[in-house]
Amino acid sequence: MPGNAEKAAAMLKNSGAKAKAAGSKLRDLATDPEVHAKAKKAADEGKRIYEAVTSPKAMEFYRQAAELIKKTRKK
């Protein structure tokens, strides 16, 4: 059994080092200004898309499309 205990201890030590490296990479990404700029750009684009889809003009277009589909199905 001493072999198993040593293997388990080595696995724990190795996984701790991997977790530390992953945490370090995550911290580097979180503090990178380029990543911040990309996230801000994606958020702004998402806001524009949401506003376009929920605008009154878009809602009217959806109603017209629904009416057309309804008429087409009745025939």
Residue, then its C-alpha position, 0 to 999 in steps of 0.5 A: m500500500p505504500g506505493n498507492a499512498e505515494k501515487a496519491a500524494a504525487m497526484l494531489k501535488n501535480s493537480g495543485a500545480k495545474a490549478k495554480a497554473a490555470g488560476s494564473k492564466l485566468r488572472d492574466l486574461a482578466t487583467d489584459p486590456e485587449v480582452h477587456a476591449k473585446a468584451k466591451k465590443a461584444a457587449d455593445e454589439g449585443k446591445r445594438i442587436y437587442e435594440a434592433v430586434t425589440s424596436p417598434k419597427a421590428m415588432e410591426f415587421y414580425r406582425q406582418a410576417a405572422e399575418l402573411i404566414k397565417k394567410t398562406r396556411k389558410k389557402 
